[in-house]
Amino acid sequence: MTARLTIMSDTPFGTFFVPGPTEIRPEILEQLTRPVMVHRNKAFEAMFARIEAGLRDVFLTARPVYVGATSATGFMEMAVRNAPHGKILCLVNGGFSERFALVAESCNRSVERIVVPWGETFDLNVVDDKLSSRQFAAVAVAHSETSTGVLTDVRAIAEIAHRYGTIALVDSVSGAGGAEITVDGWSLDFVFTGSQKAFALPAGLSFAVASAEFVERAKKVADRGFYFDVVQYDKFAEKNQTPSTPATSLMYALEAQMGDIGREGIERRWERHLAMRDATIDWVQSVAKRRGIDIDVVATEGSRSPTVTVISLPNGMAPRELLDAVLARGYTLGSGYGQLRETTVRIGHMGDHTVDGLRRCLHACETAIAELAERRRLTRV
Ligand SMILES: *Cc1c(COP(=O)(O)O)cnc(C)c1O
């Protein structure tokens, strides 16, 4: 008898706008109920090969894409542990890029930071100045900083880094699969992401690409550890395998999602995300203007992520109250993160969401905001 499962859901797709984990379509979730498989055999290797073809088209690389049973922070640690010995320059503009620096320090790496205010990206001249000292083995940067909604030009950062013999480690956890990234074309040395962001999959898988040179240099890093050894990942990927037990049930969902992403096309997927970003920003500006409510986009103009928008609220409007008022209308937003927790909310417009679905959510957000603003006005009088 084949197992059958009815996905119990009283809400249609398009109600959960958190910037990770993101909403998963029922047909993808259903894959998790398929019978368990053995992985050291041809059937698994054939599935792995099909998944690889899809992942290469997402990352735009000819290199193998590693699939790990870990949340993305595991692959952040992989980036650090396998990087050539020497100082790491960490570009910090939010909670996740700061985590990258903390991971490096906890792995006993000597770290220097360039810190800019949350909401901003980096002045390339400052980065160039710093790297031109040729003191750094690697630079670590967040492509899409999920705590602020800022997109950083990682292509430019990698170009500068390579000028001075430094390699680029890129956290694209809320980027890849939603925001444009071209691993080979931009010569990125190590890029990683997680399944529960723009890939719109269950949490628990991470994906990474390392350049051939990165893997070669990792062989000389004696203390690179065991679980996240990039040399082992690379060797096993060659054989369509993983060094330790793969999360096969999650990979069923991954294979199905790779098929759908392939049918959409990665460029079209990037465009859909840009359209969702623009719709969100237009909406914020229009609410501020039409209703005279002081809400704003945290990320500076020109560096706004296609996958997540962080919105600052008027003085005295508590994020928790707004999240509850939006939830009462059937939609879930993300709370603010780190130092922006008490002043912002986050809208994750990534994964399989559409502009139309997002507009319905924004409409609900608007009535919620207007209600809270009115209540605030009344209590003031
Ligand atoms: C979510 C996120 C992480 C952490 O990923 P986990 O899967 O929670 O370990 C790291 N960096 C960025 C930019 C993220 O958005």
The ligand as an SDF file (V2000), in Angstrom:
LIG
                    3D

 15 15  0  0  0  0  0  0  0  0999 V2000
   18.9180   32.7570    7.8170 C   0  0  0  0  0  0  0  0  0  0  0  0
   20.2670   33.3080    7.5870 C   0  0  0  0  0  0  0  0  0  0  0  0
   21.4200   32.7150    8.1420 C   0  0  0  0  0  0  0  0  0  0  0  0
   21.3530   31.5650    9.1050 C   0  0  0  0  0  0  0  0  0  0  0  0
   20.8400   30.4420    8.5280 O   0  0  0  0  0  0  0  0  0  0  0  0
   20.3690   29.1820    9.4260 P   0  0  0  0  0  0  0  0  0  0  0  0
   19.7860   28.3030    8.3810 O   0  0  0  0  0  0  0  0  0  0  0  0
   19.3810   29.7140   10.4170 O   0  0  0  0  0  0  0  0  0  0  0  0
   21.5620   28.6170   10.0820 O   0  0  0  0  0  0  0  0  0  0  0  0
   22.6460   33.2440    7.8240 C   0  0  0  0  0  0  0  0  0  0  0  0
   22.7610   34.3150    7.0280 N   0  0  0  0  0  0  0  0  0  0  0  0
   21.6850   34.9230    6.4830 C   0  0  0  0  0  0  0  0  0  0  0  0
   21.8910   36.1020    5.6000 C   0  0  0  0  0  0  0  0  0  0  0  0
   20.4090   34.4260    6.7450 C   0  0  0  0  0  0  0  0  0  0  0  0
   19.3440   35.0260    6.2100 O   0  0  0  0  0  0  0  0  0  0  0  0
  1  2  1  0
  2  3  1  0
  2 14  2  0
  3  4  1  0
  3 10  2  0
  4  5  1  0
  5  6  1  0
  6  7  2  0
  6  8  1  0
  6  9  1  0
 10 11  1  0
 11 12  2  0
 12 13  1  0
 12 14  1  0
 14 15  1  0
M  END
$$$$
